[in-house]
């Protein structure tokens, strides 16, 4: 899959033009798979830092970390990274931290792309290499399924905050036509922090229970109705656990059965797209 990356450079004296590559940002818009990585050894950067600017550059790296963070934690209304956003950073940032013009790289994930970038372009051992799959694979599969079944883009709202009584939860997708016809969420059960993942599953399950009992509203779509009961389809697309199993997945499977949720692996996301189209067009 083609990804886009930019190198993050520390330029302590822009007039002299000397720089050190201190990190890289990489992503792909369709899947929403973005990642950022920093060098682990700043010796070369310190050698150039005659004016003491490295601390400020490191502080700004936290801003980029937040912008390219896990989309489970993005606050409502936060900008999801895009190639245009990355291109804008490359144009606008011209002080002690600069970004190179975005360039393509082929890999199977953003983390895999960063492995390649660090190996070829950055003089530093890759600090962390992820061998598990994040939820972006499931999100991309869901998007492809919606397109394959001609679900209009304007009917699919990503990162949709749903409220029901005193509770709220951000679903990855809401398909609507005057009111919600499907709420879909994606999971990767390969994540290493199974305790945190289990808590997220429990929060999602309680929210689905509230919707089944009381209905709700799409906060991010001006309060459109989310009907109660099974008048709204609740679906899950997930990356299955690794061979070692997943305690969070065991919790999720129990919730899927109890709540009557359609849950499929990312390879079978077509089922979710087909049901969204059926409900959407039936409501026209």
Phi and psi in degrees as GROMACS dihedral restraints (atoms count N, CA, C in turn):
[ dihedral_restraints ]
;  ai    aj    ak    al  type     phi  dphi    fc
    3     4     5     6     1   -77.3    20    10
    4     5     6     7     1   126.7    20    10
    6     7     8     9     1  -113.1    20    10
    7     8     9    10     1   167.4    20    10
    9    10    11    12     1  -123.9    20    10
   10    11    12    13     1   135.8    20    10
   12    13    14    15     1  -133.5    20    10
   13    14    15    16     1   156.5    20    10
   15    16    17    18     1  -134.2    20    10
   16    17    18    19     1   140.6    20    10
   18    19    20    21     1   -82.2    20    10
   19    20    21    22     1   141.4    20    10
   21    22    23    24     1   -99.3    20    10
   22    23    24    25     1   123.5    20    10
   24    25    26    27     1  -117.1    20    10
   25    26    27    28     1   140.4    20    10
   27    28    29    30     1   -96.0    20    10
   28    29    30    31     1   118.9    20    10
   30    31    32    33     1  -122.2    20    10
   31    32    33    34     1    85.9    20    10
   33    34    35    36     1   -64.2    20    10
   34    35    36    37     1   -26.8    20    10
   36    37    38    39     1  -136.3    20    10
   37    38    39    40     1    90.2    20    10
   39    40    41    42     1   -54.9    20    10
   40    41    42    43     1   -28.2    20    10
   42    43    44    45     1   -66.6    20    10
   43    44    45    46     1   -35.7    20    10
   45    46    47    48     1   -82.7    20    10
   46    47    48    49     1   -26.2    20    10
   48    49    50    51     1    81.6    20    10
   49    50    51    52     1     4.2    20    10
   51    52    53    54     1   -74.3    20    10
   52    53    54    55     1   142.2    20    10
   54    55    56    57     1  -151.1    20    10
   55    56    57    58     1   163.8    20    10
   57    58    59    60     1  -132.4    20    10
   58    59    60    61     1   131.2    20    10
   60    61    62    63     1   -72.3    20    10
   61    62    63    64     1   119.3    20    10
   63    64    65    66     1  -111.1    20    10
   64    65    66    67     1    -3.6    20    10
   66    67    68    69     1  -179.7    20    10
   67    68    69    70     1  -176.0    20    10
   69    70    71    72     1  -154.2    20    10
   70    71    72    73     1   147.2    20    10
   72    73    74    75     1  -116.1    20    10
   73    74    75    76     1   137.2    20    10
   75    76    77    78     1  -143.1    20    10
   76    77    78    79     1   144.6    20    10
   78    79    80    81     1  -167.3    20    10
   79    80    81    82     1   172.5    20    10
   81    82    83    84     1  -142.7    20    10
   82    83    84    85     1   124.9    20    10
   84    85    86    87     1   -68.0    20    10
   85    86    87    88     1   -43.2    20    10
   87    88    89    90     1   -61.5    20    10
   88    89    90    91     1   -41.6    20    10
   90    91    92    93     1   -87.9    20    10
   91    92    93    94     1   -17.5    20    10
   93    94    95    96     1    71.4    20    10
   94    95    96    97     1    18.7    20    10
   96    97    98    99     1   -88.1    20    10
   97    98    99   100     1   106.8    20    10
   99   100   101   102     1  -128.2    20    10
  100   101   102   103     1   148.8    20    10
  102   103   104   105     1  -151.7    20    10
  103   104   105   106     1   156.1    20    10
  105   106   107   108     1  -137.1    20    10
  106   107   108   109     1   145.2    20    10
  108   109   110   111     1  -144.7    20    10
  109   110   111   112     1   144.9    20    10
  111   112   113   114     1  -118.4    20    10
  112   113   114   115     1   155.2    20    10
  114   115   116   117     1   -65.4    20    10
  115   116   117   118     1   157.1    20    10
  117   118   119   120     1  -100.2    20    10
  118   119   120   121     1   -13.2    20    10
  120   121   122   123     1  -126.6    20    10
  121   122   123   124     1   114.0    20    10
  123   124   125   126     1  -100.7    20    10
  124   125   126   127     1    20.5    20    10
  126   127   128   129     1   -58.6    20    10
  127   128   129   130     1   -47.0    20    10
  129   130   131   132     1   -65.3    20    10
  130   131   132   133     1   -36.7    20    10
  132   133   134   135     1   -66.0    20    10
  133   134   135   136     1   -41.4    20    10
  135   136   137   138     1   -65.5    20    10
  136   137   138   139     1   -33.7    20    10
  138   139   140   141     1   -63.6    20    10
  139   140   141   142     1   -27.9    20    10
  141   142   143   144     1   -91.4    20    10
  142   143   144   145     1   -10.8    20    10
  144   145   146   147     1   -87.8    20    10
  145   146   147   148     1    66.2    20    10
  147   148   149   150     1   -68.8    20    10
  148   149   150   151     1   -23.7    20    10
  150   151   152   153     1  -103.0    20    10
  151   152   153   154     1     2.1    20    10
  153   154   155   156     1    75.3    20    10
  154   155   156   157     1    35.0    20    10
  156   157   158   159     1   -92.5    20    10
  157   158   159   160     1    -8.0    20    10
  159   160   161   162     1   -62.7    20    10
  160   161   162   163     1   -36.6    20    10
  162   163   164   165     1   -60.5    20    10
  163   164   165   166     1   -41.0    20    10
  165   166   167   168     1   -66.0    20    10
  166   167   168   169     1   -38.9    20    10
  168   169   170   171     1   -64.0    20    10
  169   170   171   172     1   -41.3    20    10
  171   172   173   174     1   -65.8    20    10
  172   173   174   175     1   -37.8    20    10
  174   175   176   177     1   -63.2    20    10
  175   176   177   178     1   -40.2    20    10
  177   178   179   180     1   -68.4    20    10
  178   179   180   181     1   -26.2    20    10
  180   181   182   183     1   -60.5    20    10
  181   182   183   184     1   -28.6    20    10
  183   184   185   186     1   -65.8    20    10
  184   185   186   187     1   -32.7    20    10
  186   187   188   189     1   -64.6    20    10
  187   188   189   190     1   -43.8    20    10
  189   190   191   192     1   -67.5    20    10
  190   191   192   193     1   -36.7    20    10
  192   193   194   195     1   -56.6    20    10
  193   194   195   196     1   -44.0    20    10
  195   196   197   198     1   -67.5    20    10
  196   197   198   199     1   -38.4    20    10
  198   199   200   201     1   -67.8    20    10
  199   200   201   202     1   -29.3    20    10
  201   202   203   204     1  -110.6    20    10
  202   203   204   205     1    24.4    20    10
  204   205   206   207     1   -76.0    20    10
  205   206   207   208     1   179.6    20    10
  207   208   209   210     1   -61.1    20    10
  208   209   210   211     1   125.5    20    10
  210   211   212   213     1   -66.7    20    10
  211   212   213   214     1   -11.4    20    10
  213   214   215   216     1   -64.9    20    10
  214   215   216   217     1   -23.8    20    10
  216   217   218   219     1  -108.0    20    10
  217   218   219   220     1     1.4    20    10
  219   220   221   222     1   -65.7    20    10
  220   221   222   223     1   128.1    20    10
  222   223   224   225     1   -66.0    20    10
  223   224   225   226     1   155.8    20    10
  225   226   227   228     1   -57.6    20    10
  226   227   228   229     1   129.6    20    10
  228   229   230   231     1    90.2    20    10
  229   230   231   232     1    -5.9    20    10
  231   232   233   234     1   -68.0    20    10
  232   233   234   235     1   149.0    20    10
  234   235   236   237     1   -77.4    20    10
  235   236   237   238     1   127.2    20    10
  237   238   239   240     1   -79.5    20    10
  238   239   240   241     1   133.8    20    10
  240   241   242   243     1   -58.1    20    10
  241   242   243   244     1   143.9    20    10
  243   244   245   246     1  -138.1    20    10
  244   245   246   247     1   168.1    20    10
  246   247   248   249     1   -65.0    20    10
  247   248   249   250     1   -37.6    20    10
  249   250   251   252     1   -63.9    20    10
  250   251   252   253     1   -38.2    20    10
  252   253   254   255     1   -61.1    20    10
  253   254   255   256     1   -44.2    20    10
  255   256   257   258     1   -64.7    20    10
  256   257   258   259     1   -41.2    20    10
  258   259   260   261     1   -64.2    20    10
  259   260   261   262     1   -38.1    20    10
  261   262   263   264     1   -64.4    20    10
  262   263   264   265     1   -38.8    20    10
  264   265   266   267     1   -62.4    20    10
  265   266   267   268     1   -41.1    20    10
  267   268   269   270     1   -62.3    20    10
  268   269   270   271     1   -33.2    20    10
  270   271   272   273     1   -79.2    20    10
  271   272   273   274     1   -43.2    20    10
  273   274   275   276     1   -83.3    20    10
  274   275   276   277     1   -30.1    20    10
  276   277   278   279     1   -88.4    20    10
  277   278   279   280     1   106.8    20    10
  279   280   281   282     1  -134.4    20    10
  280   281   282   283     1    25.4    20    10
  282   283   284   285     1  -109.1    20    10
  283   284   285   286     1  -130.7    20    10
  285   286   287   288     1   -75.7    20    10
  286   287   288   289     1   -18.1    20    10
  288   289   290   291     1  -116.7    20    10
  289   290   291   292     1   125.9    20    10
  291   292   293   294     1  -134.4    20    10
  292   293   294   295     1   154.9    20    10
  294   295   296   297     1  -117.3    20    10
  295   296   297   298     1   141.7    20    10
  297   298   299   300     1   -75.6    20    10
  298   299   300   301     1   160.8    20    10
  300   301   302   303     1   -59.0    20    10
  301   302   303   304     1   136.9    20    10
  303   304   305   306     1   -56.6    20    10
  304   305   306   307     1   141.2    20    10
  306   307   308   309     1  -138.5    20    10
  307   308   309   310     1   155.9    20    10
  309   310   311   312     1   -84.3    20    10
  310   311   312   313     1   152.0    20    10
  312   313   314   315     1  -151.0    20    10
  313   314   315   316     1   141.2    20    10
  315   316   317   318     1  -101.0    20    10
  316   317   318   319     1   126.7    20    10
  318   319   320   321     1  -159.2    20    10
  319   320   321   322     1   173.5    20    10
  321   322   323   324     1   -93.8    20    10
  322   323   324   325     1    -5.0    20    10
  324   325   326   327     1  -164.6    20    10
  325   326   327   328     1   166.1    20    10
  327   328   329   330     1   -63.3    20    10
  328   329   330   331     1   -40.1    20    10
  330   331   332   333     1   -66.0    20    10
  331   332   333   334     1   -38.6    20    10
  333   334   335   336     1   -63.8    20    10
  334   335   336   337     1   -38.2    20    10
  336   337   338   339     1   -63.9    20    10
  337   338   339   340     1   -39.9    20    10
  339   340   341   342     1   -65.6    20    10
  340   341   342   343     1   -34.8    20    10
  342   343   344   345     1   -55.8    20    10
  343   344   345   346     1   -46.0    20    10
  345   346   347   348     1   -65.6    20    10
  346   347   348   349     1   -44.1    20    10
  348   349   350   351     1   -62.8    20    10
  349   350   351   352     1   -45.2    20    10
  351   352   353   354     1   -65.4    20    10
  352   353   354   355     1   -38.6    20    10
  354   355   356   357     1   -65.4    20    10
  355   356   357   358     1   -36.8    20    10
  357   358   359   360     1   -99.2    20    10
  358   359   360   361     1   -29.5    20    10
  360   361   362   363     1  -122.1    20    10
  361   362   363   364     1   -14.4    20    10
  363   364   365   366     1  -120.1    20    10
  364   365   366   367     1   126.8    20    10
  366   367   368   369     1   -83.8    20    10
  367   368   369   370     1    81.7    20    10
  369   370   371   372     1  -175.2    20    10
  370   371   372   373     1   138.9    20    10
  372   373   374   375     1   -66.7    20    10
  373   374   375   376     1   138.0    20    10
  375   376   377   378     1   -59.5    20    10
  376   377   378   379     1   123.8    20    10
  378   379   380   381     1   -69.5    20    10
  379   380   381   382     1   -41.8    20    10
  381   382   383   384     1  -138.6    20    10
  382   383   384   385     1   127.3    20    10
  384   385   386   387     1  -119.5    20    10
  385   386   387   388     1   116.8    20    10
  387   388   389   390     1   -86.9    20    10
  388   389   390   391     1   129.2    20    10
  390   391   392   393     1  -109.9    20    10
  391   392   393   394     1     3.7    20    10
  393   394   395   396     1  -101.7    20    10
  394   395   396   397     1   158.8    20    10
  396   397   398   399     1   -95.1    20    10
  397   398   399   400     1   134.8    20    10
  399   400   401   402     1   -85.7    20    10
  400   401   402   403     1  -179.7    20    10
  402   403   404   405     1   -73.9    20    10
  403   404   405   406     1    -9.8    20    10
  405   406   407   408     1   -59.5    20    10
  406   407   408   409     1   -31.6    20    10
  408   409   410   411     1   -61.2    20    10
  409   410   411   412     1   -41.3    20    10
  411   412   413   414     1   -69.2    20    10
  412   413   414   415     1   -39.0    20    10
  414   415   416   417     1   -63.4    20    10
  415   416   417   418     1   -42.9    20    10
  417   418   419   420     1   -64.3    20    10
  418   419   420   421     1   -38.7    20    10
  420   421   422   423     1   -64.1    20    10
  421   422   423   424     1   -39.6    20    10
  423   424   425   426     1   -65.0    20    10
  424   425   426   427     1   -43.4    20    10
  426   427   428   429     1   -61.3    20    10
  427   428   429   430     1   -42.5    20    10
  429   430   431   432     1   -63.2    20    10
  430   431   432   433     1   -37.4    20    10
  432   433   434   435     1   -66.1    20    10
  433   434   435   436     1   -40.4    20    10
  435   436   437   438     1   -62.4    20    10
  436   437   438   439     1   -44.2    20    10
  438   439   440   441     1   -65.4    20    10
  439   440   441   442     1   -39.7    20    10
  441   442   443   444     1   -62.4    20    10
  442   443   444   445     1   -27.7    20    10
  444   445   446   447     1  -104.7    20    10
  445   446   447   448     1    19.1    20    10
  447   448   449   450     1    59.7    20    10
  448   449   450   451     1    31.5    20    10
  450   451   452   453     1   -73.7    20    10
  451   452   453   454     1   119.9    20    10
  453   454   455   456     1   -59.3    20    10
  454   455   456   457     1   142.2    20    10
  456   457   458   459     1   -58.4    20    10
  457   458   459   460     1   -36.4    20    10
  459   460   461   462     1   -70.0    20    10
  460   461   462   463     1   -14.5    20    10
  462   463   464   465     1   -89.9    20    10
  463   464   465   466     1    -7.6    20    10
  465   466   467   468     1  -110.9    20    10
  466   467   468   469     1   114.5    20    10
  468   469   470   471     1  -107.0    20    10
  469   470   471   472     1   118.4    20    10
  471   472   473   474     1   -82.6    20    10
  472   473   474   475     1   155.7    20    10
  474   475   476   477     1    51.0    20    10
  475   476   477   478     1    60.9    20    10
  477   478   479   480     1   -99.0    20    10
  478   479   480   481     1   118.4    20    10
  480   481   482   483     1   -82.5    20    10
  481   482   483   484     1   125.2    20    10
  483   484   485   486     1  -115.4    20    10
  484   485   486   487     1   135.0    20    10
  486   487   488   489     1  -116.9    20    10
  487   488   489   490     1   141.5    20    10
  489   490   491   492     1  -145.5    20    10
  490   491   492   493     1   114.6    20    10
  492   493   494   495     1    53.6    20    10
  493   494   495   496     1  -122.9    20    10
  495   496   497   498     1   -91.2    20    10
  496   497   498   499     1     6.6    20    10
  498   499   500   501     1  -113.7    20    10
  499   500   501   502     1   155.4    20    10
  501   502   503   504     1  -149.7    20    10
  502   503   504   505     1   157.3    20    10
  504   505   506   507     1  -155.7    20    10
  505   506   507   508     1   144.1    20    10
  507   508   509   510     1   -98.4    20    10
  508   509   510   511     1   109.6    20    10
  510   511   512   513     1   -83.9    20    10
  511   512   513   514     1   153.4    20    10
  513   514   515   516     1   -70.0    20    10
  514   515   516   517     1   -34.2    20    10
  516   517   518   519     1  -143.5    20    10
  517   518   519   520     1   143.0    20    10
  519   520   521   522     1  -130.6    20    10
  520   521   522   523     1   124.2    20    10
  522   523   524   525     1  -101.2    20    10
  523   524   525   526     1   127.5    20    10
  525   526   527   528     1  -143.2    20    10
  526   527   528   529     1   157.1    20    10
  528   529   530   531     1  -151.5    20    10
  529   530   531   532     1    76.8    20    10
  531   532   533   534     1    87.1    20    10
  532   533   534   535     1   -32.4    20    10
  534   535   536   537     1  -151.7    20    10
  535   536   537   538     1   163.3    20    10
  537   538   539   540     1   -69.2    20    10
  538   539   540   541     1   135.2    20    10
  540   541   542   543     1  -112.7    20    10
  541   542   543   544     1   -19.5    20    10
  543   544   545   546     1  -152.0    20    10
  544   545   546   547     1   138.4    20    10
  546   547   548   549     1  -117.9    20    10
  547   548   549   550     1   125.7    20    10
  549   550   551   552     1  -126.1    20    10
  550   551   552   553     1   141.2    20    10
  552   553   554   555     1  -133.1    20    10
  553   554   555   556     1   152.1    20    10
  555   556   557   558     1  -119.6    20    10
  556   557   558   559     1   145.5    20    10
  558   559   560   561     1  -137.0    20    10
  559   560   561   562     1   151.7    20    10
  561   562   563   564     1  -117.4    20    10
  562   563   564   565     1   120.6    20    10
  564   565   566   567     1   -93.3    20    10
  565   566   567   568     1    19.3    20    10
  567   568   569   570     1   -99.6    20    10
  568   569   570   571     1    -4.5    20    10
  570   571   572   573     1   -62.1    20    10
  571   572   573   574     1   143.0    20    10
  573   574   575   576     1   -71.2    20    10
  574   575   576   577     1   -29.5    20    10
  576   577   578   579     1   -87.6    20    10
  577   578   579   580     1    83.7    20    10
  579   580   581   582     1   -71.3    20    10
  580   581   582   583     1   -27.8    20    10
  582   583   584   585     1   -65.3    20    10
  583   584   585   586     1   -49.1    20    10
  585   586   587   588     1   -63.9    20    10
  586   587   588   589     1   -40.5    20    10
  588   589   590   591     1   -63.7    20    10
  589   590   591   592     1   -39.6    20    10
  591   592   593   594     1   -61.7    20    10
  592   593   594   595     1   -40.7    20    10
  594   595   596   597     1   -64.3    20    10
  595   596   597   598     1   -37.7    20    10
  597   598   599   600     1   -65.5    20    10
  598   599   600   601     1   -41.2    20    10
  600   601   602   603     1   -62.4    20    10
  601   602   603   604     1   -42.3    20    10
  603   604   605   606     1   -62.9    20    10
  604   605   606   607     1   -40.7    20    10
  606   607   608   609     1   -64.7    20    10
  607   608   609   610     1   -42.9    20    10
  609   610   611   612     1   -61.3    20    10
  610   611   612   613     1   -45.6    20    10
  612   613   614   615     1   -62.7    20    10
  613   614   615   616     1   -41.0    20    10
  615   616   617   618     1   -64.9    20    10
  616   617   618   619     1   -38.2    20    10
  618   619   620   621     1   -64.8    20    10
  619   620   621   622     1   -42.2    20    10
  621   622   623   624     1   -62.3    20    10
  622   623   624   625     1   -40.2    20    10
  624   625   626   627     1   -58.7    20    10
  625   626   627   628     1   -45.3    20    10
  627   628   629   630     1   -63.1    20    10
  628   629   630   631     1   -39.8    20    10
  630   631   632   633     1   -65.4    20    10
  631   632   633   634     1   -42.5    20    10
  633   634   635   636     1   -59.5    20    10
  634   635   636   637     1   -38.4    20    10
  636   637   638   639     1   -84.4    20    10
  637   638   639   640     1   -37.3    20    10
  639   640   641   642     1  -128.1    20    10
  640   641   642   643     1    -6.6    20    10
  642   643   644   645     1    71.5    20    10
  643   644   645   646     1  -167.1    20    10
  645   646   647   648     1  -178.4    20    10
  646   647   648   649     1  -155.6    20    10
  648   649   650   651     1  -147.9    20    10
  649   650   651   652     1   151.9    20    10
  651   652   653   654     1   -87.8    20    10
  652   653   654   655     1    99.1    20    10
  654   655   656   657     1   -59.8    20    10
  655   656   657   658     1   -42.4    20    10
  657   658   659   660     1   -73.4    20    10
  658   659   660   661     1    -6.7    20    10
  660   661   662   663     1  -119.6    20    10
  661   662   663   664     1    35.7    20    10
  663   664   665   666     1    71.6    20    10
  664   665   666   667     1    21.9    20    10
  666   667   668   669     1    87.0    20    10
  667   668   669   670     1    23.0    20    10
  669   670   671   672     1   -57.8    20    10
  670   671   672   673     1   147.6    20    10
  672   673   674   675     1   -68.3    20    10
  673   674   675   676     1   137.5    20    10
  675   676   677   678     1  -111.2    20    10
  676   677   678   679     1   107.8    20    10
  678   679   680   681     1   -67.4    20    10
  679   680   681   682     1   155.4    20    10
  681   682   683   684     1   -80.3    20    10
  682   683   684   685     1   171.9    20    10
  684   685   686   687     1    65.7    20    10
  685   686   687   688     1  -144.8    20    10
  687   688   689   690     1   -99.7    20    10
  688   689   690   691     1    17.5    20    10
  690   691   692   693     1   -70.6    20    10
  691   692   693   694     1   -17.1    20    10
  693   694   695   696     1  -115.8    20    10
  694   695   696   697     1   130.4    20    10
  696   697   698   699     1   -77.8    20    10
  697   698   699   700     1   132.0    20    10
  699   700   701   702     1  -112.1    20    10
  700   701   702   703     1   120.8    20    10
  702   703   704   705     1  -127.3    20    10
  703   704   705   706     1   155.4    20    10
  705   706   707   708     1  -133.3    20    10
  706   707   708   709     1   133.9    20    10
  708   709   710   711     1  -117.6    20    10
  709   710   711   712     1   127.8    20    10
  711   712   713   714     1  -137.7    20    10
  712   713   714   715     1   155.7    20    10
  714   715   716   717     1   -91.5    20    10
  715   716   717   718     1   120.9    20    10
  717   718   719   720     1   -67.2    20    10
  718   719   720   721     1   157.7    20    10
  720   721   722   723     1   -67.1    20    10
  721   722   723   724     1   160.9    20    10
  723   724   725   726     1   -72.1    20    10
  724   725   726   727     1   175.9    20    10
  726   727   728   729     1   -58.0    20    10
  727   728   729   730     1   -27.7    20    10
  729   730   731   732     1   -72.3    20    10
  730   731   732   733     1    -5.2    20    10
  732   733   734   735     1    86.7    20    10
  733   734   735   736     1   178.3    20    10
  735   736   737   738     1  -153.8    20    10
  736   737   738   739     1   119.8    20    10
  738   739   740   741     1   -65.6    20    10
  739   740   741   742     1   -33.5    20    10
  741   742   743   744     1   -66.3    20    10
  742   743   744   745     1   -36.3    20    10
  744   745   746   747     1   -66.8    20    10
  745   746   747   748     1   -37.8    20    10
  747   748   749   750     1   -61.5    20    10
  748   749   750   751     1   -42.1    20    10
  750   751   752   753     1   -62.9    20    10
  751   752   753   754     1   -43.1    20    10
  753   754   755   756     1   -66.7    20    10
  754   755   756   757     1   -42.8    20    10
  756   757   758   759     1   -59.0    20    10
  757   758   759   760     1   -40.2    20    10
  759   760   761   762     1   -62.7    20    10
  760   761   762   763     1   -42.0    20    10
  762   763   764   765     1   -67.3    20    10
  763   764   765   766     1   -40.1    20    10
  765   766   767   768     1   -57.6    20    10
  766   767   768   769     1   -45.9    20    10
  768   769   770   771     1   -66.2    20    10
  769   770   771   772     1   -44.6    20    10
  771   772   773   774     1   -67.3    20    10
  772   773   774   775     1   -35.1    20    10
  774   775   776   777     1   -96.3    20    10
  775   776   777   778     1    -4.6    20    10
  777   778   779   780     1    66.6    20    10
  778   779   780   781     1    45.8    20    10
  780   781   782   783     1   -98.3    20    10
  781   782   783   784     1   137.0    20    10
  783   784   785   786     1   -77.8    20    10
  784   785   786   787     1   112.9    20    10
  786   787   788   789     1  -124.5    20    10
  787   788   789   790     1   123.2    20    10
  789   790   791   792     1  -134.4    20    10
  790   791   792   793     1   151.5    20    10
  792   793   794   795     1   -67.9    20    10
  793   794   795   796     1   158.2    20    10
  795   796   797   798     1   -58.8    20    10
  796   797   798   799     1   -29.4    20    10
  798   799   800   801     1   -66.9    20    10
  799   800   801   802     1   -16.1    20    10
  801   802   803   804     1  -118.2    20    10
  802   803   804   805     1    27.9    20    10
  804   805   806   807     1   -65.2    20    10
  805   806   807   808     1   -15.9    20    10
  807   808   809   810     1   -54.5    20    10
  808   809   810   811     1   -33.4    20    10
  810   811   812   813     1   -57.5    20    10
  811   812   813   814     1   -41.6    20    10
  813   814   815   816     1   -68.7    20    10
  814   815   816   817     1   -42.3    20    10
  816   817   818   819     1   -63.7    20    10
  817   818   819   820     1   -39.4    20    10
  819   820   821   822     1   -64.8    20    10
  820   821   822   823     1   -42.0    20    10
  822   823   824   825     1   -68.7    20    10
  823   824   825   826     1   -37.2    20    10
  825   826   827   828     1   -61.8    20    10
  826   827   828   829     1   -44.7    20    10
  828   829   830   831     1   -64.1    20    10
  829   830   831   832     1   -42.8    20    10
  831   832   833   834     1   -59.7    20    10
  832   833   834   835     1   -46.8    20    10
  834   835   836   837     1   -71.4    20    10
  835   836   837   838     1   -38.5    20    10
  837   838   839   840     1   -65.3    20    10
  838   839   840   841     1   -48.5    20    10
  840   841   842   843     1   -75.7    20    10
  841   842   843   844     1   -24.5    20    10
  843   844   845   846     1   -68.0    20    10
  844   845   846   847     1   -26.4    20    10
  846   847   848   849     1   -86.1    20    10
  847   848   849   850     1    -8.0    20    10
